[in-house]
Amino acid sequence: DWMNQYTYCYELKFPKKLNDKKYDLMLQDLNNYFGAMYNIIGSMERRKTRCLVLIKISKSKMPDTSATNNQYAINPYHLKLKNASMRQLIGFLSINLDTFPPLIDETHDDSKMDIDINCNMSDINSLNKALLPYGLQLVEKIAEREMIVIKDKPLIK
């Protein structure tokens, strides 16, 4: 009963050609529904917030991929990616770090790579030891990023 009364489920499907507008479309949908119901409005704003940042601590290039297609295997103690981007690595790391600040990529590396790490995927110290051979590290810092900010709608007089 509580779930039916106080939770929401949302799914947005759109054609591939609108992929770069997906957050705008989502925000419009949410503003139309919740704005009318709760007199609130959401907008995208750049805000400074505490983040976990993936950085390169070595000038060396990531090892080239040996695979021709994208492959992955993940569990709480292992992550294996083939032909993956840093963006995909961040996405997979985020799965087990969902109670931590948001992850962002500051490696400035867009190459495809293979990575195989064995560690406690929800422990930053363990992850950093496993990422060290790849010249990568997760550090906590304040960074500016786009966020959805929800505010009360101004009252119309």
C-alpha positions in Angstrom: 0.0 0.0 0.0 2.8 2.4 0.9 4.6 1.8 -2.4 1.4 2.4 -4.4 0.8 5.6 -2.6 4.3 7.2 -2.3 6.5 5.8 -5.1 6.6 6.4 -8.9 7.9 4.5 -11.8 9.0 6.3 -15.0 10.2 5.0 -18.3 10.9 7.0 -21.4 11.3 5.5 -24.9 12.3 7.5 -27.8 13.9 7.1 -31.3 17.7 7.0 -31.4 17.8 10.3 -33.3 16.5 12.0 -30.2 19.2 10.6 -27.9 20.9 13.9 -27.3 17.5 15.4 -26.2 16.6 12.6 -23.7 17.2 14.6 -20.6 15.2 17.6 -21.9 12.3 15.2 -22.8 12.4 13.6 -19.4 12.4 16.9 -17.6 9.5 18.2 -19.7 7.5 15.0 -18.8 8.3 15.3 -15.1 7.5 19.0 -15.0 4.2 18.4 -16.7 3.2 15.7 -14.3 4.7 16.7 -10.9 4.5 20.5 -11.6 0.7 20.4 -11.8 0.4 17.9 -8.9 2.8 19.5 -6.4 3.4 23.0 -7.8 7.1 22.4 -8.4 9.4 22.8 -11.3 12.7 21.1 -12.2 15.5 22.6 -14.3 19.0 21.7 -15.3 21.6 23.8 -13.4 25.3 23.6 -13.0 26.1 23.1 -9.3 29.2 22.3 -7.3 28.9 19.1 -5.5 31.1 16.4 -3.9 32.0 13.8 -6.5 34.2 10.7 -7.0 36.4 11.5 -9.9 38.2 9.0 -12.1 41.6 10.4 -12.9 44.8 9.2 -14.7 47.8 9.1 -12.4 50.1 7.8 -15.2 50.9 9.4 -18.5 50.9 5.9 -20.1 48.2 5.0 -22.6 45.6 2.5 -21.6 46.3 -1.0 -23.1 44.5 -1.3 -26.4 41.6 -3.7 -26.6 42.0 -7.2 -27.9 38.3 -7.5 -28.7 36.2 -6.4 -31.7 32.9 -6.1 -29.8 31.9 -4.9 -26.4 31.9 -7.5 -23.7 31.5 -7.4 -19.9 31.2 -9.5 -16.8 30.5 -8.0 -13.4 29.8 -9.1 -9.8 30.5 -7.5 -6.4 34.1 -8.7 -6.5 35.0 -8.7 -10.2 34.7 -6.4 -13.3 35.9 -7.5 -16.7 35.4 -5.2 -19.7 36.6 -5.7 -23.3 36.5 -3.0 -25.9 35.0 -0.6 -23.4 35.2 3.2 -23.1 35.9 5.2 -19.9 32.2 6.1 -19.9 31.3 2.5 -19.8 33.9 1.9 -17.0 32.3 4.7 -15.0 28.8 3.3 -15.6 29.8 -0.2 -14.3 31.7 1.2 -11.3 28.7 3.3 -10.4 26.6 0.1 -10.0 28.4 -0.9 -6.7 29.1 2.7 -5.6 25.5 3.9 -5.6 25.8 5.1 -2.0 28.8 7.3 -2.8 28.8 10.7 -4.5 28.3 10.7 -8.2 31.2 9.4 -10.4 32.6 11.6 -13.1 35.4 11.0 -15.6 38.3 13.4 -15.8 40.7 11.0 -17.6 40.2 12.7 -21.0 40.7 9.3 -22.6 38.3 8.2 -25.3 40.2 5.1 -26.4 38.7 1.6 -26.2 40.3 -0.7 -23.6 40.3 -4.0 -21.8 40.2 -4.0 -18.0 40.0 -6.8 -15.5 39.9 -6.0 -11.8 39.3 -8.2 -8.8 38.4 -6.4 -5.6 35.5 -5.4 -3.4 33.7 -3.2 -6.0 32.0 -1.2 -3.3 35.2 -0.2 -1.4 37.1 2.8 -2.7 40.4 1.7 -1.2 40.1 -1.8 -2.7 39.1 -0.3 -6.0 42.0 2.1 -6.1 44.5 -0.8 -5.5 42.9 -2.7 -8.4 42.9 0.4 -10.7 46.5 1.3 -10.0 48.0 -1.1 -12.6 45.9 0.8 -15.2 47.2 4.2 -14.0 43.7 5.1 -12.8 42.5 6.3 -9.4 39.2 7.5 -7.8 39.6 10.7 -5.8 37.0 12.7 -3.9 36.6 16.3 -4.8 34.2 19.2 -5.3 33.3 19.5 -9.0 30.7 21.3 -11.0 28.2 19.2 -12.9 24.7 19.4 -14.4 22.0 18.5 -12.0 18.2 18.5 -12.0 17.2 21.1 -9.4 13.6 21.0 -8.1 12.0 24.2 -6.7 8.6 25.5 -5.8 6.9 27.2 -8.7 6.6 31.0 -8.1 3.0 32.0 -7.2 1.2 33.9 -9.9 -0.7 36.9 -8.5 
